[in-house]
Amino acid sequence: MFEVMFSALWAMLTSPSIMGLMLVGVFIGLIVGVTPGIGGRLSIALAIPFVFGMDKVAGAVFLLTMHAVNGTSGQISSIMFGVPGDGDDAATTIDGYPMAKKGEAGRALGASITASGFGGIVGACVFAFMIPVLEPVVLSFSPAEFFLLAILGITFIAFLSGGDNIFRGIIVGLFGMILATIGMDPTSGVARYSGEFLFLWDGLSLVTAVLAIFAVPEMIALGSRGGSIAAVSSTQARFSFRQIFEGVMEVPRHWWLALRTSIIGALIGMVPGLGGSAAAWMCYGHAVQTSKTPERFGKGAVEGVIAPETASNAKEGGSLLPTLFFGIPGSSGMAVLMGAFLILGIQPGPAMLTENLPLVWTLIWALVVGNLIAICFLLFVVRWAAMLTFINGAVIVPFILMLVVIGAYVSEGRWENLVILVLLSIIGYGLLKADWPRAPFVIGLVLGKIAEESLNKALGLWGMGFFLRPISLVLIGLIALTIGIAVWRQVKRARRSAAREIAA
């Protein structure tokens, strides 16, 4: 096994064509990632005609690296402008954008880029370690576990809300779940809550919803407030490579959190259907849940940047596992990638473990090397990118809003998404002005459809008895523990506030 592993690395590094294609794939992936709304799926689809007829190893490495580094650069717009590049990047906005407002964009970007690369490498390592024990791990998850995993993710709303906004967070999260029911009923196939609008049969666009709830309200607030995104001047911020290096060092400083969330993200990626957005939000919630000072989250906590970034990139290694060995795409991006693999002559299935094991190791090494290249490139250029946070908002706002509009349209190629963008932007701005949390909305929208589809399948297979399955009981225990900790922390904060009032 070790001979195959290192021979695959040597063959890749000594092949000028493969390394050249990897560099091109990394560059294209970084450009796509930083542009809101395009996403990895569209970039792979557009690249398929160019890899047709190409050597299968070179073509697979090119497509995989291009897709894998999308998340490494997607957080740049999330942190600097509050504009998530994709659904996976929305969690980073919660703490990354407040850091930029405080003049710490360099520190946030340094931490996020390093965390993304670290997560991608750990995800590849988890994939490699899981090769001997693939089948029992992946096949042990049924619709019952999918449903309870989705509910577990939604219970993180209490932690994402923070402070005294736990019930507000639940309300916003339930609103997201309600909107997730728009579209075709997963059981009967009948359109629901879509009226005569055919574009709603596929449900609301996640990219459009994220841009409307996060990006547009922040740009409206910046335009009405005036000044730059950063609340301090560039002189006061003392922005330099030193600040970026401080951000880079935050990852080894919080190495245990980064390692945990990377492994969690990779494991979530292995579960078909959950996807990168769920991994990012669940790991963000885990970071809040395990923090000794959860009240800092949402106000510029660097841990709130590290956790979702490691998870987003680590899930790529995890989702590659069921895609290659079982022919079951681990995410929507992997579904497009699997189609491209088939065009290249790569047939996913158990044979990948026997006949094509060198190719598997080549793809694992491509994830590692591609992420290292992306980290080095971004850390070099990010200083000039972060300086944009000190430019006057009157210059930045029109440009960002134009990107938002383009992103909402390009994500699915439907002009109707612009109407949804306007309507949800009004709601998002209302939540911002009322100081209600917006993060739970995205969690509800992402996990609502997963929960509904999985619940219908679980009831059809086992009835109410699916709650008594062994893994189901473990997940139910985690859900109860999560809610219990949330309630306990809220009671504890209330008692402290009452004690301070009495003392005063």
Buried (B, 14 or more C-beta within 10 A) or exposed (E): EEEEBEEBBEBBEEBEEBBEBBBEBBBBBBBBBBBBBBBBBBBBEEBBEEBEEBBBBBBBBBBBBBBBBBBBBBBBBBBBBBBBBBBBBBBBBBBBBBBBBBBBBBBBBBBBBBBBBBBBBBBBBBBBEBBEEBEEBBEEBBBBBBBBBBBBBBBBBBBBBBBEBBEBBBBBBBBBBEBBBBBBEBEEEEBEEBEEEEBBEBBBBBBBBBBBBBBBBBBBBBBEEEEBBBBBEBEEBEBEBEBBBBBBBBBEBBEEBBBBBBBBBBBBBBBBBBBBBBBBBBBBBBBBBBBEEBEBBBBBBBBBBBBBBBBBBBBBBBBBBBBBBBBBBBBBBBBBBBEBBEBBEBEBEEEBBEEBBBBBBBBBBBBBBBBBBBBEBBBEEBBEBBBBBBBEBEEBBEEBBEBBBBBBBBBBEBEBBBBBBEEBBEBBBEBBEEEBBBBBBBBBBBBBBBBBBBBBBBBEEBEEEBBEBEBBEEBBEBBEEBEEBBEEBBEEBEEEEEEEEEEE
